Amino acid sequence: AALSEANKILHERSISCLAVLEDGRAVGVLSRTDLLRVGRYESIARGGANRAGGRAHALLSFPEGRTVADAMRREIVSLHPVASVAAAARTMLQRRIHRVFVMDGGDLVGVFSTKDVLRAIRDQRITTSVAEAMSSPVYTIALDAPLSAAADQLERAHVSGLCVIDESDFPVGTLTQTEVMAARDLP
């Protein structure tokens, strides 16, 4: 399939990853991050952006002829349907991924994501304190730091986001891998 079709499915369904199937068998994984890695944002005029009331938006475009097979990761991290939530969470933490696919005898039967972990914690009314479970240290970056420094720090720390701080060390926002990748063509 074309990368633009995969991007459309992700957008329409408000999801961040697709299992890639060939002859009904799972052969790979394509995430929004994979699409950002090969695509480029282009500014597109909508409704006469140069006229009063018109707006512009960004459209992710892809090199001509590139397909899902070109951008997907071929390794599928999976668990059996009877695996515990704890086993799934442990796998996701160890592999630094946001989801595992649920496979039963080679058949793809579902996906278990970080949202599902959160739902399980909520439903079980787990009372462990945040202080006991939080990640530390907090990785920060100055508001006026170049994006290249943010990209380097994200890679070195193996985290997906940084806390952006102002000159008083006050948190003013977050900067994620997705935003850094989307901005990679800026000066």
Phi, psi and omega in degrees: 000155178289148178299325179297325178292318177297318178299319179297317179297314179301315182294311183297325183263000181053049178236169185242004184202149176232142167280140179258125183249145173223121184053039177080000181250140178289126182236354181183181182226136176233120181250167175302322179297320177299319179294319178296328181295325183255342183267173177224139175278137176235141177278128183238131177285137179234124177064033179076065184303335181274348178264162178302133179087347179283157180226159174245150175220167181261140179237131178278121180243160186231152178303141181306133175084353180285138182240173178305319180301331181286332188250344185286159170264134186277345179275128177250118177271122186221162175225161176282152182304335181270000178299149181281159174302320179299319179295319179295314180298318179299316179299315181296319178295313182296322183270353181057052179232166184254001180197156170234146177271146181258118185238137177238103180060037179090351178266131177285119182243351179176183177224141179239118187244177177299329176297323178291324175299314180298319177298318180296319178297314179299313184293329179274356180052047180295130187253011176304136181291153177301320181300327180286333187252349187291159173274143178209142007280169173274127179271124183239162174214143180291146181304326183262012179287147178292151178301329179297323177293322178295316179299316178299316182293319177301317181291314180297319184276348183056047176237163182260356179203156178237148173274122180272129182240150178272187184296344177262012183063026178269131179293129180239356180169187176232154177229121184253169176305321182300314180292322178295316179294321179295331183264009188297339180270357178285158178297000000 
